[in-house]
């Protein structure tokens, strides 16, 4: 619909920049909610805008998954505030950006169930998210493409189908550890966490939400 105003691919880049930049407001809101200090919260928002990973993602063409950075921040904020209507809205916006985001939303469902005692809501979100992820990876995307998901080739060391890859990864902890501790993987993690001074490690509960994407990046056979 935005093309009604300007039919140019550059419009997508402008929208992406605007949405990614708007993530700083959620970073500020989250930091203010947790730390109770406006000045420190403002510093975190500023650091977010200077984060090399965020800037690189924004500069690297247009990808819908880049928008999920802001949408997931919104999901996290409304989770903390227990505003479940907006939580669902931003969770849905996040998941629509990329198929694997549904797994992250499923993890939010677990947090709702365990941490906030929202048993019914957490269960529904978990089951729906996992169900949609399964349909997308195992059925819908292969049906549309006429072949399996293109990214499966990145995990050929673990198998040639989604089921085989997931089962092999779950049942081979030593193999997972050996891959993660390769020099280029360690360098990737350092680059990822260092802009915030590794403070992310002090919030293990929310760090769990990053596991799906971390494993996707760490276990693929591309050079990082």
C-alpha positions as CSV (number, residue, x, y, z in Angstrom):
1,X,0.0,0.0,0.0
2,X,2.9,2.4,0.5
3,X,3.6,2.2,-3.2
4,X,0.4,4.3,-3.7
5,X,2.5,7.2,-2.4
6,X,5.8,6.5,-4.1
7,X,6.3,3.5,-6.4
8,X,10.0,3.1,-5.8
9,X,12.1,0.3,-4.1
10,X,13.9,3.0,-2.2
11,X,10.6,3.4,-0.2
12,X,11.2,0.0,1.3
13,X,14.6,1.1,2.5
14,X,13.2,4.3,4.0
15,X,10.5,2.2,5.8
16,X,13.1,-0.2,7.1
17,X,15.3,2.6,8.4
18,X,12.3,4.2,10.1
19,X,11.1,0.9,11.7
20,X,14.6,-0.1,12.9
21,X,15.3,3.4,14.3
22,X,11.9,3.2,16.1
23,X,13.4,0.3,18.1
24,X,15.3,2.8,20.1
25,X,12.1,3.9,21.7
26,X,11.4,0.4,23.0
27,X,15.0,0.0,24.2
28,X,14.5,3.2,26.1
29,X,11.2,2.1,27.5
30,X,12.5,-1.3,28.5
31,X,15.6,0.1,30.2
32,X,13.6,2.7,32.0
33,X,11.1,0.1,33.2
34,X,13.9,-2.1,34.6
35,X,16.5,0.4,35.8
36,X,14.2,3.2,36.8
37,X,16.6,5.8,35.5
38,X,15.8,7.9,32.4
39,X,19.4,9.0,31.8
40,X,20.8,5.5,31.7
41,X,17.8,4.3,29.6
42,X,18.6,7.1,27.1
43,X,22.2,5.8,26.9
44,X,21.0,2.3,26.1
45,X,18.7,3.7,23.4
46,X,21.7,5.6,21.9
47,X,23.9,2.6,22.0
48,X,21.2,0.6,20.2
49,X,21.3,3.1,17.3
50,X,25.1,2.8,17.2
51,X,25.1,-1.0,17.4
52,X,27.2,-2.2,14.3
53,X,24.9,-5.3,13.9
54,X,21.8,-3.1,13.8
55,X,23.3,-0.7,11.4
56,X,24.7,-3.5,9.1
57,X,21.3,-5.2,9.0
58,X,19.7,-1.9,8.0
59,X,22.3,-1.2,5.3
60,X,22.2,-4.6,3.7
61,X,19.3,-4.1,1.3
62,X,15.7,-4.7,2.4
63,X,14.8,-7.8,4.4
64,X,11.6,-8.2,6.3
65,X,13.4,-10.0,9.1
66,X,15.3,-6.8,9.8
67,X,12.0,-5.2,10.9
68,X,11.5,-8.0,13.5
69,X,14.3,-6.3,15.6
70,X,11.9,-3.5,16.5
71,X,8.8,-5.7,16.7
72,X,10.5,-8.2,19.1
73,X,11.6,-5.3,21.2
74,X,8.0,-4.2,21.3
75,X,6.9,-7.7,22.1
76,X,9.4,-7.8,25.0
77,X,8.3,-4.5,26.4
78,X,4.6,-5.3,26.4
79,X,5.4,-8.7,27.9
80,X,7.1,-6.9,30.8
81,X,4.2,-4.5,31.2
82,X,1.7,-7.4,31.0
83,X,-0.2,-5.6,28.3
84,X,-1.2,-8.7,26.5
85,X,-3.3,-7.1,23.7
86,X,-0.3,-5.2,22.4
87,X,2.0,-8.1,23.2
88,X,0.0,-10.3,20.8
89,X,0.0,-7.6,18.1
90,X,3.8,-7.1,18.2
91,X,4.3,-10.9,18.5
92,X,2.3,-11.4,15.3
93,X,4.2,-8.6,13.5
94,X,7.5,-10.1,14.5
95,X,6.5,-13.6,13.4
96,X,5.3,-12.4,10.0
97,X,8.8,-11.1,9.2
98,X,10.5,-14.6,9.0
99,X,9.4,-18.2,9.6
100,X,11.8,-19.0,12.4
101,X,10.5,-16.1,14.5
102,X,7.5,-18.3,15.3
103,X,9.9,-20.4,17.5
104,X,10.8,-17.2,19.4
105,X,7.1,-16.4,19.9
106,X,6.6,-20.0,21.1
107,X,9.3,-19.4,23.7
108,X,7.4,-16.3,24.8
109,X,4.5,-18.6,25.3
110,X,6.5,-20.7,27.7
111,X,7.6,-17.6,29.6
112,X,3.9,-16.6,29.9
113,X,3.1,-20.0,31.2
114,X,6.0,-20.3,33.7
115,X,6.9,-16.7,34.7
116,X,3.6,-14.8,34.5
117,X,1.3,-17.7,35.3
118,X,-0.8,-17.1,32.2
119,X,-1.4,-20.8,31.7
120,X,-4.1,-20.6,29.0
121,X,-2.6,-17.7,27.0
122,X,0.9,-19.2,27.2
123,X,-0.3,-22.6,26.1
124,X,-2.3,-21.2,23.1
125,X,0.6,-19.0,22.0
126,X,3.1,-21.9,22.2
127,X,0.9,-24.4,20.4
128,X,-0.2,-22.0,17.6
129,X,3.4,-20.8,17.1
130,X,4.9,-24.2,16.9
131,X,2.1,-25.4,14.7
132,X,2.6,-22.5,12.2
133,X,6.3,-23.0,12.2
134,X,5.8,-26.7,11.4
135,X,3.4,-26.0,8.6
136,X,5.7,-23.4,7.1
137,X,8.9,-25.4,7.2
138,X,7.6,-28.9,6.5
139,X,4.7,-28.1,4.1
140,X,3.9,-24.6,2.9
141,X,7.3,-23.3,1.9
142,X,8.3,-26.6,0.1
143,X,4.9,-26.6,-1.6
144,X,5.3,-23.1,-2.9
145,X,8.9,-23.5,-3.9
146,X,8.4,-27.0,-5.4
147,X,11.4,-28.1,-3.3
148,X,12.5,-28.2,0.3
149,X,13.4,-25.0,2.2
150,X,16.6,-23.5,0.6
151,X,18.3,-23.0,4.0
152,X,18.4,-26.8,4.6
153,X,21.5,-27.0,2.5
154,X,23.3,-24.8,5.2
155,X,22.8,-27.7,7.7
156,X,23.8,-30.6,5.5
157,X,26.2,-31.8,8.2
158,X,23.1,-32.7,10.3
159,X,20.9,-34.2,7.6
160,X,18.8,-33.4,4.6
161,X,15.3,-32.8,6.1
162,X,14.0,-30.6,8.8
163,X,13.2,-33.5,11.1
164,X,16.6,-35.2,10.6
165,X,18.5,-31.9,11.2
166,X,16.6,-31.1,14.4
167,X,16.9,-34.6,15.8
168,X,20.6,-34.8,15.0
169,X,21.2,-31.5,16.6
170,X,19.3,-32.4,19.7
171,X,21.0,-35.8,20.1
172,X,24.6,-34.6,19.3
173,X,25.6,-32.2,22.1
174,X,29.4,-32.8,21.6
175,X,29.0,-32.0,17.9
176,X,27.1,-28.8,18.7
177,X,29.7,-27.7,21.3
178,X,32.6,-28.4,18.9
179,X,31.0,-26.2,16.2
180,X,30.1,-23.4,18.6
181,X,33.7,-23.2,19.9
182,X,35.3,-22.8,16.5
183,X,37.3,-19.6,16.2
184,X,35.0,-17.9,13.7
185,X,31.9,-18.8,15.9
186,X,33.5,-17.4,19.0
187,X,34.4,-14.2,17.1
188,X,30.8,-13.9,15.9
189,X,29.5,-14.1,19.5
190,X,32.1,-11.5,20.7
191,X,31.0,-9.1,17.9
192,X,27.3,-9.8,18.8
193,X,27.5,-9.2,22.6
194,X,30.4,-6.7,23.0
195,X,28.5,-3.5,21.9
196,X,26.5,-3.8,25.1
197,X,29.5,-4.8,27.2
198,X,28.2,-8.4,27.5
199,X,25.4,-7.2,29.8
200,X,23.0,-9.4,27.9
201,X,24.5,-12.4,29.8
202,X,23.0,-10.9,33.0
203,X,19.5,-11.6,31.7
204,X,19.6,-15.3,31.0
205,X,15.8,-15.6,30.8
206,X,15.5,-13.2,27.9
207,X,18.7,-14.5,26.4
208,X,16.9,-17.8,26.0
209,X,14.6,-16.1,23.4
210,X,17.7,-15.6,21.2
211,X,18.6,-19.3,21.1
212,X,16.7,-20.1,17.9
213,X,18.5,-17.4,15.9
214,X,21.8,-18.0,17.6
215,X,21.7,-21.7,16.7
216,X,20.6,-20.9,13.1
217,X,23.7,-18.7,12.7
218,X,26.2,-20.8,14.7
219,X,25.4,-24.2,13.3
220,X,25.2,-23.4,9.5
221,X,28.1,-24.3,7.3
222,X,28.6,-20.8,6.0
223,X,31.6,-18.8,7.1
224,X,30.6,-16.2,9.7
